[in-house]
């Protein structure tokens, strides 16, 4: 099956923040909406291919992050998805949406609108995740 390596498109489009348990936590580098991506460190492509305990960890992390986004961002709705048509690596998007965001009610994928985070903003998000997710989140060194 090969060894796990983060997909190049995810590397280009996201900032690696750290880990939730054994899974990578990324931030889509577009500050227009709070958009996180969880990436299990596996070469399997589909969630149903994970072992039961790996699935349980992924679902627990999606729930944990979903609750965090709802509590810490002014959002009306969450979009949670694992599509993988463009990036053929298992990953789950957790996106906070507002009725007044730039593309409501349509999807955020494939849109040209983008405002990248400043380094200081990413640092603040990491600090908030450490406080909000406590021992579940570990920051990775640069």
N, C-alpha and C positions, 0 to 999 in steps of 0.2 A: 504493500500500500504506500510505502514511502514515509518520509518524515514530515511532520507539521512545519509549515512555513507560512507566515502571513501573506495573503494575496497582495500583489503589487498595487492593484487599484485601491484596496483598503488602506495600504500604506500611504498612497498618494492623496486620498480624499479625507483621511482621518488623522487624528492625533491619538497615539496610544497613551492612555491615562494610567493603566495599571491592570490589576486582576481583581475579579470577584471570584473568590475561591480559586479554582484552577483555570478559570476562563478569562480571556483577555477582555478588557473593557476599553472601547474606543469612543472617541467623540468625533462625530462628523464635523469637519472644519467649515461649518456654515452656521454662524450665530443667529440666523433668522428664526430658527426654531431649536428647542433643546432636543438634540438628536444623538442618541447613544447607540452603540453597536456592541453586542456581546458575541465573542468568537470562541467557541469551544476549541481547545487545542487538539484537534483530531483531523485525520485525513478523510474521514467519512463525510459524505456530502449531504445526507438527509437525516433529519432528527430521528426518524424511526429506526435508523441503523445504529444508533447509540445503544450502549448497554443501559439497562433500567436505571442504574445508579447515576450514569452520566445524564440521562434524560431528566431524572429527578433534580440533579444539580442545576441543569440548564433552566428548567421551569422555575425552580426556587429563585434563581438569579434574575430571571425575567420578572417575576413577581416582586422581588425586592427592589429592583431598579424602577419598575412601574410605579410602585408606591412612593419611592423617593421623588420621581419626577412630578407626580400628582401633588405631593406635599410641598415641594420646593420651587416649583415654577407655576406661573399663573396660566394654567392650561384648562381647556374645556373638554379635551378628548385625548386619548392615547391611540396611536397607531403602532401596533406590535405586529411584526411580520418577518417571516423567513422565506424569501422568494428565491433569490439566487439565480435569476436569469442572466444577469450581467456578470456578477461575481460568483463563480462556481466554487465557492468555499462556504461551508456551513457558517452562518452568522444570523443573528436576530436583531432587527432594528427595534428600538423603543424610542418613539418620537412623540413629544408633547405638541399638541396642536391647539390653536386658538381660532375662534371664528373670525378673527380679524388678521390672521397671519397671511403671508404673501400669496398663498395659493389655495386657501380654503375655498371650497370643500374638496378640491382635487388633491391628488397625491403629490408628495414632495420630490419623488424620484424623477430624474431627468430634466429638472428645471434649471434654467441658466442663472437665476437669481442666486447670489452668493455674497456673503460678507464674512471673511475669515476672522477667526478669533485672534486677538492680540495675545502675546505670550503671558502677560499679566492676567488676562481673563482666564486662560487655561489654568494657571496657578491657583486662582480663586476657586475654580470648579473642582480641582483636585482637593483643595483644603476643605471645601464643603462636603465632598464625597467621603472624605476621611471621617468627618464629624457625623455625617448623616447615616453612613452605612457601617460605621464603627469597625469591628474586626472583620467584616465581610470584604472590605476593600483594602488592597495593598497597592501603593504607588510603586511603579517600576522606575529604576534609575535611568537617567538619560542615556 
